[in-house]
Amino acid sequence: MAADMPDHTKASGRAIAETGIVIALSLLLALFCFSPLPFGGQISLEMLPLLLLARKRGFKAGFYAGVLFGFLHIMQEPVVFNLLQMLLDYPLAYGILALSGLQAFKSLPHLGIAAGILGRLFMHTLSGVIFADVFLNAQPQSGSVWLVSLSYNASFLALPSVIALILVPIAADSLKQRFRK
């Protein structure tokens, strides 16, 4: 019966299975955090499978997987102050990792991974600035609020970013060679 299915259906089934596995693996990796921070954020490796999927399947698949992971991750680490902060810190922050899968970065994997991670850092930083404005009455126009938010968020993204820049290209090449057969 499966032999009668058109090729695009088989590929879609495989893509859906890979996406589900990547989301499950990211959720599992999120459980093993090294240093949870008081206002959210943690040093963990949950973004590695998402970056790998985006590199393999492209921006669209990576974005959908990141957004879905973000919504599921809220149940693991529910640090939510308002709707905008929740959207920025969870689905959009993980969805934007898919920048690494853009066609422009296919021949520049490290640049693509860095773009995805910087996109995630921007989402978290913007969320922090909004948090400071709403809850602390700080003026977002002041550079210090942006700097504090950037520093806070960079503190938990720095180590996983370095690890991702090393491991994701190696894993992507390894998977490409393994499944070429």
N, C-alpha and C positions, 0 to 999 in steps of 0.2 A: 504494500500500500504506500509506504514512504517513497518508493522508487517512482511512483506515478505523480508525485508532487512536483510542481514547477521549481526551478532552481531558486528563484527569489524567495519562495516560501521557506525553503530549507535554510537559506542564509538568515532570514528574519528570525526563524526559530532559534538558530544558533546565537544570533545577536541578543535575543531576549534572555536566553539561558546565561550567556556571558555577563549580561548586565545584572541579572539576579545574583549571580555568584559574586560579582564585584561589590554589589551593595551589601550582601551578607558578610563578605570578608571585611569591608570597611567598618561595618557595625561591630564586628568582632574585635578588630584592631582598636576601635574607639574605647573598648572596655579596658584595655591595657594602657592606661595613661601614666606618665611618669611624674607629672606635677600639676594637678588641677589648681587653677588660679581662683581667687575668691569671687571675682565678678564674671566668671565664665572663662572658657578657654582652657586648654590643656595641651601638654606636650605628648602627642601620640602620632601614630603613623596611618591614621585612617584615610588620608588623602592619596596615599601611594596607589592603591588599586584604581581609584577614580582617575588619576592622571594616566595610568597605564591604559585604561579603557578608552579614554579620550584620544590618546596617541594611536591606538589601534583602530577604533571605530569612527573617529572624527568628532567634531564639535557637537553636533546634534545629539548623538548617542551619549556623549560625555556629559552634556548639559542636563539631559533628562535623568541620567543616573545620579548626578550630583544633587539635583533638586529633590529627587525622591529620597536619596540618602539623608539630605538635610531635614526633611520632614520627619523621617524615622528617627534621626539622631536627637530630635527634640525630646523624644520619650526617654532617651538614655541620659541626657544632660540638660534637664529643663531649667535653663537660666533665661527666663523670659520676663521682660519688664513692660513691653508694649508690642503691638502688632508690627510696626515698622522695624523695630530692633530685631524681632524674631525673624522676619523675612530676610533682613540683611545678614544676620549672624548664622542662619541655618541654610535654607534652600538656595539663596542667591550666592552666598559665600562658597558653597560647595559646587554649585552649578557653574560658576565662573571659572573654576579649575579647568573646564573644558576648553578654555582658550588654547591650552597646550595641544589640542587636536585640530586646530585650524590648518588648512592646507598650506598657508604661508610658512608654517613652522615644521613641515614634514622633513625638510632637509636640515633643520636647525633644532634638534630636540631639546637641547638645554635652554635655548631662548624661549621655546614654547612652554616648557615647564616653568621657567621663571615668570613668564607672562601670566600663566594661570595662578601661580602662587601670589604674585603681586596684585592680581585682581582680587583674590581672596583677602589679602591684607587690606586692600582699599575698602572692601565691604565691611570688614570688622572695624576698621578705623572710623569709617563714617558712622557706623552704629554707635561707637563709643562717643563720638562728638554729639550725636543726637541724645544719647543717654545723659551726657554732661549738661546739655542745654535743658532737657526736660526735668531731670531730677536734681541737678545741682545748681541750676540757674546760672551756669557758666555761659559766657558769650562765645558761640562757635566761631565768630569772626576772629577772636583772639588766637594767635598762633600757638599759644601755650596749650590750649585745649586739644588742638590737632596733634601737637607734639607728644603730649601725655598719652593720648589715645594710640597714636602710632607706636610709641615706645612700649606700651602695655601689650599691644597685640603682636608686635614684632618679637617680644620676649618669648612667647610660646610657639611662634611659627619659625623661628630661626633654625633650630636644630632639625625639625622635620623637613624643612626646606632643603637644607644641605644634604640630608639623607636622600630625599627625593631626587635631587639633581644628580646624585651618584647612582642610585639604584634603578630608577625608572628607565633610563636609556639602556642600561645593561639588560634589564628584564625584558624590555621591548624587543631588543635585538635577539635575545635568546628565544623568546616566544616565536618571533618571525622565522627564525631558522628551524625551530622544532616543528612548526606546523606547515612549513613549506612543502613537506613531503606528501 
